[in-house]
Amino acid sequence: MNYKKLGNTDLDVSTICLGTMTWGEQNSEAQAFEQMDYALDKGVNFWDTAELYAVPPKKETYGHTEIIIGNWFEKTKKREKVVLATKVAGPTRNYLRDGENSFVGKNFDDALNKSLKRLKTDYIDLYQLHWPERNVNNFGKLGYKHKENNWNKFEDVLENLKKYIEQGKIRYIGLSNETPWGVMNYLELHKDKNLPRMMSVQNPYNLLNRSYEIGLSEISIREKIGCLAYSPLASGYLSGKYRNGYLPKGSRMQKHGDFWKYRYNTPNMEKAVEEYYKISKKYNLNMSQMSLKFCELQDFMTSVIIGATTMEQLKTDIESVNVNLSEEVIKEINEIQKTYPNPCP
């Protein structure tokens, strides 16, 4: 396994992060336990979850993934071996605090303490803001349309987080689905007001969506606030399993295609996937491993979050750290990006 520092800390995290959002939906607790056992044995010490999970999110299953992880901690007594990341949801989900803002006050207190209880732990290593409270164009929305709404200002959020860091309930903090403007505002307040520092940005990054490179990559490198890439296989499209319209039984797109299609139902998606598939075959590479390794190699990357529903997938994805991508492979991948730039932003 490979490791990098989380932000500007001395904390080493594996460059493969164990994603968990299918646990409690596509995966049972027993399957999740098997994944956790295997991943930790292979050196994957960094795990990511959220109060919102399982996914697709719904009232009946929110919090279930954290419960499963907590049960594993209770059974194995291995909490100290894991760098645990979870997230507090932004507004919009009515079954979560009536859809209200949650980054300060009693709503935040409620979210954090319930996550701690479900996870059966006294502290979170990395506590992330799942998406901004303010109006932004994330989750595949193109074009920013300014619309002012009520949101907790950055300084108030950091002042609130500082209290829980001092209490020992949170070690480090991070962002998710955030914009360059948001990231820099948080970082400047840390410097100017001696407030807690954001250590990571969990945003989408994959061969079909390299938009992180446009504005956030420079910030990540210069400010030491690395990317935690989610959807590095574009919900499975970059494994090649959905080529030619095939939908394997039990797969994410077969079970929940309506939830995900807005991200991938785009004009050039299939064309780009086919070209990346050809590169993998030409160089005798597993397509999933090629796609994941490309993410891991980026200078702005801290860790690549994988999400597997089968042990075979998990083993393949973790093994990507040992794959070598030649200069020729990377050059050909970049040529496809020029032909089909970010088909699924």
Secondary structure, 3 states (H helix, E strand, C coil): CCEEECCCCCCEEECEEEECCCECCCECHHHHHHHHHHHHHCCCCEEECCCCCCCCCCCCCCCHHHHHHHHHHHHHCCHHHCEEEEEECCCCCCCCHHHCCCCCHHHHHHHHHHHHHHHCCCCEEEEEECCCCCCCCCCCCCCCCCCCCCCCCHHHHHHHHHHHHHCCCEEEEEEECCCHHHHHHHHHHHHHHCCCCEEEEEEECECCECCHHHHHHHHHHHHCCEEEEECCCHHHHHHCCCHHHCCCCCCHHHHHHHHHHHHHCCCCHHHHHHHHHHHHHHCCCCHHHHHHHHHHCCCCEEEEEECCCCHHHHHHHHHHHHCCCCHHHHHHHHHHHHHCCCCCC
